[in-house]
């Protein structure tokens, strides 16, 4: 088969053109049973391929036809032995990955700055997370990846670990020396699984960091929808045979995936793969050029800094994706959240993320010089608007210590619990998650001892207007803890 082909998309079009009489779900029957306003807005084409897993269209849970062929083409494009399509987003792919490699009581080495889906999967598996400190950037106030040196230390300390998880690249676009990390783990016969949510494009251009498959990793959960041109909720799980059984992956994936899979979403994966494989290099080349030019313009704006390769100085910051524009606004005398709000209300611009000191803007296959000009001009206006407040600000990096794990996350999640005021919860054992989302990095996970330092960190993020979430109490006044059980200090 050729990368020019789109077997799944083609079979959907062929089926639609037959105009079969449908006595099966979905009940809107090609849109005729749908609310007219919504149907008119989305159009008949997409509704005509909103179908179900009937025989001519194959079945994601047991692919033998068009879906199997589409996944094989994707595996070839990504350099994997097997590729599985996900309609549960990268979160579903990540959960599959973790539930494939660990079970109850197994240890898994993970960076602390992991996505919430990783910790959710660890709870489901009953596994024990062994956290590795990511490298902290004191200038930007962010966490990078984990260094090869920290990984080697963790592998030596926990030789019974069943797997290692790595984020590559991070949300902010920085990549660790993944090839070296993989070699360290594989020398101990420990599989490496990669959260590659923000790296679907890196395989297709030599100026970008190594992809997980290029680095020799065993599995990688990769968001095609984030930066690769497919519809939201569509991702892939790339697998290398050897330490991982593809049949086991398929079995776990099927357990976590809806039986009513979306064919428009699946078809968008098929066509996005074709675009990346055939035109990806040229499209990404243009995105890189636009991002580099815009980075230069931003760095000429008073009080703003858009970081680049000058940040690469360790095995945790070994390479970077230049299409991620990480813009420090701290010297403008405002928080990243304030910058996000200003851009929304004064320039109709929405950014990917804001934190205490920065905003993050993504440059993708869908951007042109027009959008880059609008961004640079808006940032210039924002700088002038806050010029009177500008001051050289020392970054106060407040990344609290990782709390001690008093019991497994699974045991804590299912234990008898009670609700106490957050302000009074120090020394209690947490029974739920608290995180800043995006990017979804945990402050507390179930089973950890709540410290005064971490309570203050939660309050600091709330006061800065950042999206702290996770607890049942969305006012964040209370937290659920293990009932009548204090940690021994």
C-alpha positions as CSV (number, residue, x, y, z in Angstrom):
1,X,0.0,0.0,0.0
2,X,1.0,3.6,-0.6
3,X,1.0,6.5,1.8
4,X,-1.2,8.2,-0.8
5,X,-4.0,5.9,0.0
6,X,-6.7,6.4,2.7
7,X,-8.4,3.0,2.9
8,X,-10.8,4.0,5.7
9,X,-11.9,7.3,4.3
10,X,-12.4,5.7,0.9
11,X,-14.5,2.8,2.1
12,X,-16.8,5.3,4.0
13,X,-17.2,7.4,0.8
14,X,-17.9,4.2,-1.2
15,X,-20.5,3.1,1.3
16,X,-22.2,6.5,1.4
17,X,-22.4,6.6,-2.4
18,X,-24.3,3.3,-2.4
19,X,-27.1,5.1,-0.4
20,X,-28.0,2.1,1.7
21,X,-31.3,2.1,3.6
22,X,-30.2,2.2,7.2
23,X,-32.1,0.3,9.9
24,X,-29.2,0.7,12.4
25,X,-27.8,3.4,14.6
26,X,-27.1,6.3,14.7
27,X,-30.7,7.3,14.9
28,X,-30.4,10.5,13.0
29,X,-30.1,8.5,9.8
30,X,-27.7,10.6,7.8
31,X,-28.9,13.7,9.5
32,X,-32.6,13.5,8.6
33,X,-33.6,12.9,12.3
34,X,-31.3,15.6,13.6
35,X,-32.2,19.1,14.8
36,X,-32.4,21.2,11.5
37,X,-30.2,24.0,12.8
38,X,-27.4,21.7,13.8
39,X,-27.7,19.7,10.6
40,X,-27.5,22.9,8.5
41,X,-24.5,24.1,10.4
42,X,-22.3,20.9,10.2
43,X,-23.5,19.9,6.8
44,X,-24.8,16.6,5.2
45,X,-21.3,15.3,4.2
46,X,-20.0,14.7,7.7
47,X,-23.4,13.3,8.9
48,X,-23.5,10.9,5.9
49,X,-20.4,9.1,7.2
50,X,-21.4,9.2,10.9
51,X,-22.0,5.5,10.8
52,X,-21.5,2.4,13.0
53,X,-19.3,-0.7,12.8
54,X,-21.2,-2.7,10.3
55,X,-19.3,-5.3,8.3
56,X,-18.4,-3.2,5.2
57,X,-16.8,-0.5,7.4
58,X,-14.7,-2.8,9.7
59,X,-14.6,-2.7,13.5
60,X,-12.0,-0.9,15.6
61,X,-12.3,-3.6,18.3
62,X,-11.3,-6.3,15.9
63,X,-10.0,-4.7,12.7
64,X,-9.8,-7.0,9.6
65,X,-10.5,-4.6,6.7
66,X,-10.2,-0.9,6.1
67,X,-9.4,0.1,9.7
68,X,-6.6,-2.6,9.7
69,X,-5.2,-1.2,6.5
70,X,-5.4,2.4,7.8
71,X,-3.6,1.4,11.0
72,X,-0.9,-0.4,9.1
73,X,-0.3,2.6,6.9
74,X,0.0,4.7,10.1
75,X,2.5,2.3,11.7
76,X,4.6,2.6,8.5
77,X,4.4,6.4,8.7
78,X,5.3,6.7,12.4
79,X,8.0,4.0,12.3
80,X,6.1,1.6,14.6
81,X,5.5,-2.1,14.4
82,X,1.8,-1.5,15.2
83,X,-0.4,1.5,15.4
84,X,-3.8,1.6,17.1
85,X,-6.4,4.4,16.4
86,X,-8.0,6.0,19.5
87,X,-11.3,7.8,19.6
88,X,-10.8,8.4,23.3
89,X,-8.1,11.0,22.8
90,X,-4.5,10.5,24.0
91,X,-5.9,10.0,27.5
92,X,-7.4,6.7,26.3
93,X,-4.1,5.8,24.6
94,X,-2.1,6.6,27.7
95,X,-4.4,4.6,30.0
96,X,-4.0,1.6,27.6
97,X,-0.3,2.0,27.6
98,X,0.0,2.0,31.4
99,X,-2.6,-0.8,32.0
100,X,-0.6,-2.9,29.5
101,X,2.7,-2.7,31.4
102,X,1.7,-2.6,35.1
103,X,-0.8,-4.2,37.4
104,X,-1.6,-4.3,41.1
105,X,1.4,-3.5,43.3
106,X,3.8,-3.0,40.3
107,X,6.1,0.0,40.5
108,X,6.3,2.4,37.5
109,X,8.8,5.3,37.3
110,X,7.1,8.5,36.2
111,X,8.0,12.2,36.2
112,X,6.0,14.3,38.7
113,X,4.8,16.6,35.9
114,X,2.6,14.0,34.3
115,X,-0.9,14.4,32.8
116,X,-3.9,13.5,35.0
117,X,-4.7,10.6,32.7
118,X,-1.4,8.9,33.7
119,X,-2.3,9.1,37.4
120,X,-5.9,7.9,36.7
121,X,-4.5,4.9,34.9
122,X,-2.2,4.2,37.8
123,X,-5.2,4.2,40.1
124,X,-7.1,1.8,37.8
125,X,-4.0,-0.5,37.6
126,X,-3.4,-0.5,41.4
127,X,0.2,0.3,40.6
128,X,2.7,2.3,42.7
129,X,4.1,5.5,41.2
130,X,7.8,6.2,41.8
131,X,8.2,9.9,41.0
132,X,11.2,11.4,39.4
133,X,11.8,15.1,39.9
134,X,11.8,16.9,36.5
135,X,14.3,19.6,35.9
136,X,13.0,23.0,37.2
137,X,13.6,26.2,35.2
138,X,14.1,28.9,37.8
139,X,14.0,31.6,35.2
140,X,10.7,30.6,33.6
141,X,9.1,29.0,36.6
142,X,8.3,25.8,34.8
143,X,9.2,22.1,34.9
144,X,11.1,20.5,32.0
145,X,11.6,16.8,31.4
146,X,13.5,14.3,33.4
147,X,17.3,14.0,32.9
148,X,19.0,10.8,31.9
149,X,21.0,11.1,35.1
150,X,17.8,11.2,37.2
151,X,16.5,8.2,35.3
152,X,19.6,6.2,35.9
153,X,19.5,7.0,39.6
154,X,15.8,5.9,39.8
155,X,16.5,2.7,37.9
156,X,19.3,1.8,40.3
157,X,17.1,2.6,43.3
158,X,14.2,0.6,42.0
159,X,15.5,-2.3,40.0
160,X,12.1,-4.1,40.4
161,X,10.3,-1.3,38.5
162,X,8.1,-2.8,35.7
163,X,8.1,0.3,33.4
164,X,9.4,3.8,32.9
165,X,7.2,6.6,31.5
166,X,8.7,9.7,29.8
167,X,7.1,12.9,28.5
168,X,8.6,13.8,25.1
169,X,8.3,16.6,24.3
170,X,6.9,18.5,27.3
171,X,3.8,20.7,26.9
172,X,6.3,23.6,26.5
173,X,8.2,21.9,23.7
174,X,11.3,20.8,25.4
175,X,12.7,17.3,24.9
176,X,15.0,15.2,27.0
177,X,17.8,12.9,25.6
178,X,15.2,10.2,25.0
179,X,17.5,7.9,23.1
180,X,19.9,7.7,26.1
181,X,17.0,7.3,28.5
182,X,15.6,4.4,26.5
183,X,19.0,2.7,26.3
184,X,19.4,3.0,30.1
185,X,16.0,1.4,30.7
186,X,16.4,-1.3,28.0
187,X,19.8,-2.3,29.5
188,X,17.8,-3.4,32.5
189,X,15.0,-4.9,30.3
190,X,12.5,-2.3,31.5
191,X,10.1,-1.1,28.8
192,X,9.8,2.7,28.1
193,X,6.4,4.2,27.4
194,X,6.1,7.8,26.2
195,X,3.5,10.5,26.6
196,X,4.0,12.0,23.1
197,X,0.8,14.1,23.2
198,X,2.6,17.2,22.0
199,X,4.9,15.5,19.4
200,X,2.9,14.0,16.6
201,X,4.8,16.1,14.1
202,X,8.3,15.6,15.2
203,X,8.8,12.4,13.3
204,X,8.3,14.2,10.0
205,X,11.0,16.9,10.1
206,X,14.7,16.5,10.9
207,X,14.9,19.9,12.7
208,X,12.6,18.6,15.4
209,X,13.4,16.3,18.4
210,X,13.6,12.5,17.9
211,X,10.2,10.9,18.1
212,X,9.6,8.1,20.6
213,X,9.7,5.4,17.9
214,X,12.9,6.9,16.5
215,X,14.5,6.8,19.9
216,X,13.6,3.1,20.3
217,X,10.8,3.4,22.9
218,X,8.3,0.6,23.3
219,X,5.0,2.5,23.2
220,X,4.0,6.1,22.5
221,X,0.6,7.7,23.0
222,X,0.5,10.5,20.3
223,X,-2.1,13.2,19.8
224,X,-2.7,13.6,16.1
225,X,-5.5,16.1,16.8
226,X,-3.3,18.5,18.8
227,X,-0.7,19.3,16.1
228,X,-1.3,16.8,13.2
229,X,-4.4,18.0,11.5
230,X,-7.1,15.4,12.6
231,X,-10.3,16.1,14.5
232,X,-10.4,16.6,18.3
233,X,-10.4,13.4,20.3
234,X,-8.4,11.5,17.7
235,X,-5.0,10.0,18.6
236,X,-2.8,7.0,18.0
237,X,-0.9,4.5,20.1
238,X,2.3,3.4,18.5
239,X,3.9,0.1,19.6
240,X,7.2,-1.6,19.1
241,X,7.1,-5.4,19.4
242,X,9.5,-7.2,21.8
243,X,8.9,-6.1,25.3
244,X,5.3,-5.4,24.5
245,X,2.7,-7.7,23.1
246,X,0.5,-6.0,20.5
247,X,-2.3,-8.5,21.2
248,X,-2.2,-7.5,24.8
249,X,-2.4,-3.8,23.8
250,X,-5.4,-4.6,21.6
251,X,-7.2,-6.4,24.4
252,X,-6.6,-3.5,26.9
253,X,-7.5,-0.9,24.3
254,X,-10.8,-2.6,23.6
255,X,-11.7,-2.6,27.3
256,X,-11.3,1.2,27.4
257,X,-12.9,2.1,24.1
258,X,-16.5,2.8,23.3
259,X,-18.2,0.2,21.0
260,X,-19.8,3.2,19.2
261,X,-16.7,4.5,17.6
262,X,-16.9,7.7,15.6
263,X,-16.2,7.1,11.9
264,X,-15.7,10.8,11.1
265,X,-13.0,10.9,13.8
266,X,-11.4,7.7,12.6
267,X,-11.5,9.0,9.0
268,X,-9.8,12.2,10.0
269,X,-6.9,10.1,11.5
270,X,-6.6,8.2,8.2
271,X,-6.4,11.4,6.1
272,X,-4.2,13.3,8.6
273,X,-1.7,10.4,8.4
274,X,-1.7,10.8,4.6
275,X,-1.1,14.5,4.9
276,X,1.8,14.1,7.4
277,X,3.4,11.3,5.4
278,X,3.2,13.0,2.0
279,X,3.3,16.8,2.8
280,X,4.3,16.8,6.4
281,X,7.9,17.9,5.9
282,X,7.0,20.9,3.8
283,X,4.0,22.0,6.0
284,X,6.1,21.6,9.2
285,X,9.0,23.5,7.5
286,X,6.7,26.4,6.9
287,X,5.4,26.3,10.5
288,X,9.0,26.3,11.8
289,X,9.8,29.3,9.6
290,X,6.8,31.2,10.8
291,X,7.6,30.4,14.5
292,X,11.2,31.4,14.2
293,X,10.4,34.7,12.5
294,X,7.7,35.4,15.1
295,X,10.0,34.5,18.0
296,X,12.5,37.1,16.7
297,X,9.8,39.8,16.5
298,X,8.5,39.0,20.0
299,X,12.0,39.3,21.5
300,X,12.2,42.8,20.1
301,X,9.1,43.8,22.1
302,X,10.0,45.5,25.4
303,X,9.5,43.5,28.6
304,X,8.7,40.2,26.7
305,X,10.9,37.2,26.1
306,X,10.2,34.2,23.8
307,X,12.7,31.5,24.7
308,X,14.6,29.4,22.2
309,X,17.6,27.1,21.9
310,X,19.6,29.1,24.5
311,X,17.6,27.0,27.0
312,X,19.2,23.7,25.9
313,X,21.9,22.9,28.4
314,X,21.2,19.4,29.9
315,X,19.9,15.9,29.2
316,X,16.5,17.1,30.4
317,X,16.6,20.1,28.0
318,X,18.4,18.3,25.2
319,X,16.3,19.6,22.3
320,X,13.2,21.7,21.6
321,X,10.3,22.1,19.2
322,X,10.6,25.7,17.9
323,X,6.9,25.8,16.9
324,X,6.0,26.2,20.6
325,X,6.2,29.9,21.5
326,X,6.7,30.1,25.2
327,X,6.5,33.8,26.1
328,X,7.6,35.1,29.5
329,X,5.5,38.1,30.6
330,X,6.8,38.5,34.2
331,X,8.9,41.6,33.4
332,X,5.7,43.3,32.2
333,X,4.5,43.2,35.8
334,X,1.6,40.9,35.0
335,X,0.9,37.1,35.3
336,X,0.4,34.8,32.4
337,X,-3.2,34.6,33.3
338,X,-3.6,38.4,33.0
339,X,-1.9,38.3,29.6
340,X,-4.3,35.6,28.5
341,X,-7.3,37.7,29.6
342,X,-5.9,40.8,27.9
343,X,-5.3,39.1,24.6
344,X,-8.8,37.6,24.7
345,X,-10.6,40.8,25.4
346,X,-8.4,43.2,23.4
347,X,-7.2,41.2,20.4
348,X,-9.6,38.2,20.1
349,X,-6.6,35.9,20.6
350,X,-6.8,32.7,22.5
351,X,-3.6,31.1,23.8
352,X,-2.9,27.5,24.6
353,X,-2.0,27.9,28.2
354,X,-1.0,30.5,30.8
355,X,0.6,30.2,34.2
356,X,2.1,32.5,36.8
357,X,4.8,33.8,34.5
358,X,4.1,32.8,30.9
359,X,1.8,32.2,28.0
360,X,2.1,29.4,25.4
361,X,1.1,29.9,21.8
362,X,1.2,27.0,19.3
363,X,2.2,27.4,15.6
364,X,0.9,24.5,13.5
365,X,0.2,23.4,10.0
366,X,-2.9,25.6,10.0
367,X,-1.2,28.9,10.6
368,X,-0.2,31.6,8.1
369,X,1.8,34.8,8.2
370,X,-1.5,36.6,8.8
371,X,-2.0,34.9,12.2
372,X,1.6,35.5,13.2
373,X,1.3,39.2,12.4
374,X,-1.8,39.5,14.5
375,X,-0.1,37.8,17.4
376,X,3.1,39.9,17.2
377,X,1.1,43.2,16.8
378,X,-1.2,42.3,19.8
379,X,1.8,41.5,22.0
380,X,3.3,44.9,21.0
381,X,0.1,46.6,22.1
382,X,-0.1,44.6,25.3
383,X,3.5,45.7,26.1
384,X,2.5,49.3,25.7
385,X,-0.6,48.9,27.7
386,X,1.3,47.6,30.8
387,X,4.5,49.6,30.2
388,X,4.0,51.7,33.3
389,X,3.8,48.5,35.5
390,X,6.9,46.9,33.9
391,X,9.7,45.9,36.2
392,X,12.5,43.4,36.2
393,X,10.9,40.6,38.2
394,X,12.8,37.9,39.9
395,X,11.0,34.6,39.3
396,X,9.8,33.1,42.5
397,X,9.8,29.4,41.6
398,X,7.5,27.7,44.1
399,X,7.5,24.1,43.1
400,X,6.8,22.2,46.4
401,X,8.4,19.0,47.3
402,X,6.7,15.8,46.1
403,X,4.5,14.7,49.1
404,X,5.3,11.3,50.7
405,X,3.1,8.4,49.5
406,X,1.5,6.8,52.5
407,X,-0.6,4.3,50.6
408,X,-1.2,3.3,47.0
409,X,-3.3,5.7,44.9
410,X,-5.9,2.9,44.3
411,X,-6.3,2.0,48.0
412,X,-6.6,5.7,48.9
413,X,-9.1,6.4,46.1
414,X,-11.4,3.5,47.3
415,X,-10.9,4.0,51.1
416,X,-13.3,5.3,53.6
417,X,-13.1,9.0,53.5
418,X,-14.3,12.3,55.0
419,X,-14.3,15.9,53.9
420,X,-12.3,18.4,55.8
421,X,-11.4,22.1,55.2
422,X,-8.4,22.4,52.9
423,X,-6.7,24.8,55.3
424,X,-6.8,22.2,58.0
425,X,-5.9,19.2,56.0
426,X,-2.1,19.1,56.6
427,X,-0.9,15.7,57.7
428,X,-4.0,14.0,56.4
429,X,-3.8,11.5,53.5
430,X,-5.4,12.8,50.4
431,X,-8.1,10.8,48.7
432,X,-8.6,12.8,45.5
433,X,-6.6,14.7,42.8
434,X,-5.8,18.4,42.8
435,X,-4.1,19.8,39.7
436,X,-3.6,22.9,37.6
437,X,-5.3,22.1,34.3
438,X,-4.0,22.8,31.7
439,X,-1.5,21.2,31.7
440,X,-3.0,18.8,34.3
441,X,0.0,18.3,36.5
442,X,-0.9,16.9,40.0
443,X,-0.3,18.9,43.2
444,X,-1.8,16.1,45.2
445,X,-2.8,12.5,44.2
446,X,-4.7,10.0,46.3
447,X,-2.5,8.4,48.9
448,X,-0.2,11.3,49.5
449,X,0.4,13.1,52.7
450,X,-1.0,16.7,52.5
451,X,1.6,19.2,53.6
452,X,1.3,22.9,54.6
453,X,3.6,23.8,51.8
454,X,1.3,22.2,49.2
455,X,-1.8,23.8,50.6
456,X,-0.1,27.2,50.2
457,X,0.8,26.3,46.7
458,X,-2.8,25.5,45.9
459,X,-3.9,28.8,47.4
460,X,-1.2,30.7,45.4
461,X,-2.5,29.3,42.1
462,X,-6.1,30.0,43.0
463,X,-5.2,33.6,43.9
464,X,-3.4,34.0,40.5
465,X,-6.6,33.0,38.7
466,X,-5.2,29.7,37.4
467,X,-7.5,26.7,36.8
468,X,-7.0,24.6,39.8
469,X,-9.4,21.6,39.6
470,X,-9.9,18.0,40.6
471,X,-11.6,17.9,44.0
472,X,-15.3,17.1,44.3
473,X,-15.6,20.6,45.9
474,X,-15.1,22.9,43.0
475,X,-14.9,25.9,45.4
476,X,-11.7,24.3,46.7
477,X,-12.6,25.1,50.3
478,X,-12.6,21.4,51.3
479,X,-10.8,18.3,50.4
480,X,-11.6,14.6,50.7
481,X,-9.1,12.7,52.9
482,X,-8.7,9.2,54.4
483,X,-11.2,8.9,57.3
484,X,-9.8,9.1,60.9
485,X,-6.3,8.4,59.7
486,X,-3.4,10.6,60.3
487,X,0.0,10.0,58.7
488,X,2.9,9.1,61.1
489,X,5.3,12.0,60.8
